[in-house]
Amino acid sequence: MSLMTSVRENGNGNDATSVPPTVMSFAPRQVRLLHELGTTTVQMIDQITDIQAAEIEKVVEEVERKAREIVEGLREYVRQMRSAGAIANERLANFVHFATTCNDAAKMMQLSPQRQDAPPREPPPAQITPPQPTDLPAPAIQ
């Protein structure tokens, strides 16, 4: 009964201090050593899990920081994509407007009545001769 009382009072059921000294003094030496070994093992496992939990927490914070950086980078990329899309859309609209205007002008020229008093157009020459190079005097060497 005193063993249970001491466990309830201090709340430490896994260490050597929870067993009253009178009980430990009557236990065989091997049992005491095994109990101390078990207690030490449990304490070491607690320390290892605390250390590992702290390391995992550091990794979690690093992952969160990197994730925020990636999210910010992706958002900037989206803004740039939208800006480039708006510029491309504007340029395409200008090109289509210009092409439509040129097409309309060509149709108007084709449909306009031919003037009778205009001279006929000459056909282009069959062979184009390149201009002949002229010899320029060389500059005097001084």
C-alpha positions in Angstrom: 0.0 0.0 0.0 2.8 2.4 0.7 4.2 1.8 -2.8 0.9 2.9 -4.4 0.7 5.9 -2.1 4.2 7.1 -3.0 3.4 6.7 -6.7 0.2 8.7 -6.4 1.8 11.4 -4.2 4.7 12.4 -6.5 3.3 11.1 -9.8 6.7 9.5 -10.8 6.0 5.9 -11.3 9.0 5.1 -13.4 12.0 6.2 -11.4 13.9 4.7 -8.4 12.7 7.4 -6.0 9.1 6.2 -6.3 10.0 2.9 -4.4 10.5 3.5 -0.7 14.0 2.8 0.5 12.8 0.2 3.0 11.4 -1.9 0.1 14.6 -1.5 -1.9 16.8 -2.5 1.1 15.0 -5.9 1.4 15.1 -6.6 -2.4 17.9 -8.8 -3.6 20.8 -6.9 -5.1 20.2 -8.2 -8.7 16.6 -7.0 -8.6 17.7 -3.6 -7.3 20.2 -3.3 -10.2 17.5 -4.4 -12.7 15.1 -1.8 -11.3 17.8 0.9 -11.5 18.7 -0.2 -15.0 15.0 -0.1 -16.1 14.6 3.4 -14.5 17.8 4.7 -16.2 16.6 3.2 -19.5 13.2 4.9 -19.2 14.9 8.2 -18.3 17.3 8.0 -21.3 14.4 7.2 -23.6 12.6 10.3 -22.3 15.7 12.4 -22.9 16.2 11.0 -26.4 12.5 11.6 -27.3 12.8 15.2 -26.0 15.9 15.8 -28.0 14.4 14.2 -31.1 11.2 16.2 -30.6 13.2 19.4 -30.5 15.1 18.5 -33.7 11.9 17.6 -35.4 10.4 20.9 -34.4 13.4 22.7 -35.9 12.9 20.8 -39.1 9.2 21.7 -39.1 10.0 25.4 -38.7 12.5 25.2 -41.6 10.0 23.4 -43.8 7.4 26.0 -43.0 9.8 28.8 -43.8 10.8 27.2 -47.1 7.1 26.6 -48.0 6.4 30.3 -47.4 9.3 31.3 -49.7 8.0 28.9 -52.4 4.5 30.3 -52.0 5.7 33.9 -52.3 7.8 32.9 -55.3 4.8 31.3 -57.0 2.6 34.2 -56.3 5.2 36.6 -57.9 5.4 34.2 -60.9 1.6 34.4 -61.2 1.7 38.2 -61.1 4.3 38.2 -63.8 2.4 35.7 -66.0 -0.8 37.9 -65.7 1.2 41.0 -66.6 2.9 39.3 -69.6 -0.5 37.9 -70.7 -2.0 41.4 -70.6 0.8 42.8 -72.6 0.6 40.0 -75.2 -3.2 40.5 -75.4 -2.7 44.2 -76.0 -0.1 43.6 -78.7 -2.2 41.0 -80.4 -5.2 43.3 -80.4 -3.1 46.1 -82.0 -1.8 43.6 -84.6 -5.3 42.4 -85.4 -6.6 46.0 -85.7 -3.7 46.9 -88.0 -4.2 43.7 -90.1 -7.9 44.4 -90.4 -7.3 47.9 -91.4 -4.8 46.8 -94.1 -7.3 44.1 -95.3 -10.1 46.7 -95.5 -7.8 49.1 -97.4 -6.9 46.4 -99.9 -10.5 45.5 -100.5 -11.4 49.1 -101.0 -8.6 49.5 -103.6 -9.8 46.3 -105.4 -13.4 47.5 -105.5 -12.7 51.1 -106.5 -13.6 51.9 -110.1 -10.6 51.7 -112.5 -9.9 55.2 -114.0 -9.7 55.1 -117.7 -7.3 58.0 -118.1 -4.7 56.4 -115.8 -1.6 55.2 -117.7 -1.2 51.4 -117.7 1.3 50.1 -115.4 4.6 48.8 -116.9 5.4 45.2 -116.3 8.6 44.7 -114.3 11.8 44.0 -116.3 12.5 40.4 -116.9 16.1 40.7 -115.6 17.4 43.1 -113.0 20.9 44.3 -113.5 22.9 45.3 -110.4 24.6 48.6 -110.4 28.2 48.6 -111.5 30.8 49.6 -108.9 32.7 52.8 -109.6 36.4 53.1 -108.9 37.1 55.8 -106.4 40.6 57.3 -106.2 42.6 55.9 -103.3 43.5 58.5 -100.6 47.1 59.7 -100.6 49.4 58.3 -98.0 51.2 61.0 -96.1 
